Amino acid sequence: MLLKEELKKFNDETSKHSANKTARAAILLLHRALRDKVFSVYSLAAQLIRIFFSEFATERVSSTEISRSVDRLLPELLTKSGDTTPRIHNMAVHTILSMADCKCVRDLHLIPVHLSRPVSSSTHQRLALSRLEMVEQLILNHGISTDKQSGLTCRTLSELGSSGLHHPAEAVRKVSERILVLVYKVNPRLVRKQLPPDDDITRRNLLYRQLFHEFDLIDLQRKKELESTSQASTVTPTNQSRNKSINNNYNDTANVTKTSSPSRASPINVGTESSTSVTSPSENSGDHKGDKMCIFCLSKGQAYSEEGLNIHYWRTCPMLTRCDSCKQVVEISYLSSHLLNECDQRNNYVKCDTCRQAILEKSFIDHSKNDRCTKPMDGYERCPLCRTLVNQNKWREHLMGDNPCTNNPRNRMTKTSTKSPSKSQNLGGKLTSPTGRDY
């Protein structure tokens, strides 16, 4: 409490010590108080930190001393932001954001630069989540900057977002998606450079599929805005006068119609009603909505909202599985290709030229000696779960048929939805997925 009074009543003329020396002593005490296990002490320290930067340090303390103070306090506050206790976590986040809003700290760009460093997959979930959420809040408060030293440039934020997409925690990946969407609204080309190419192979990954879908919506909205702007700019005074004359003619015609007999007007009304009542079968049938059916196993259910489908993909869809190495959900028929080309641990796998499967490099010698390592017939692939030969066009039959794959753990789960294969049949009778792969 004495420190609080000293900071609020400090006077350069009457004080025995300079503002820089007072600041250094105060930061030393506050740093120790932040590490105290008693919550009341920690809470008071967080409050004094906000007072220090918002009231005391402004126009008194040199930028060098402010930089030293932030470097001393920020690591401790970041550690507290990953605490399991909500009140400790929330207070640390609030204190960091309050510091970032102070003019003396904001001009130095210290906090954004520290927070916007790329996140590694080994970073603890709570620490990574807190950092990304604070960066998202800084973007909303301060906007995306063009100053290379600010730490909030499009390039820095896109690198941060793309690194967070590979984190094993789903909550971290979701915040990374939101950051990339915010940056995409400013610089679409730079964001797409940080991500894999937008093709069918990439969109098989659920995470990238959702992200690219958001990008498509932004592009569509931007296109509509450009079209509306161009149309508005082409309107000339001549066109406006023509519109007035057309409106006058239309009003005259309407007046004549009102004075005419009802028998003449009735056929027009009937024709209008009949034409507007004709709708296509897809508009009338509510059972064929895309958000009601799984695009992989073709099951349908009332619980298949957008969130319900995501849960179905991540937990129960028998056509999908979770990669043991990177924890991403991929199609079972595509698992070997994923392990060799996309997985975070792809360096640990090699392709067997005989059976064409992805094999752990350390167990490749034992695999090559196994009698089951044989070359598949043309038009067949090996199931990565049970190693049996599967027709390239009958993956759904192998995974969901009368005798489904014995090593698929999702087949043991209760099926709560009905199949509707007719919607995904093409003229040749094959079942095709939206990824373009035959099943």
Order of alpha helices (4+ residues) and beta strands (2+ residues): alpha-alpha-alpha-alpha-alpha-alpha-alpha-alpha-alpha-alpha-alpha-alpha-alpha-alpha-alpha-alpha-beta-alpha-beta-beta-alpha-beta-beta-alpha-beta-beta-alpha-beta
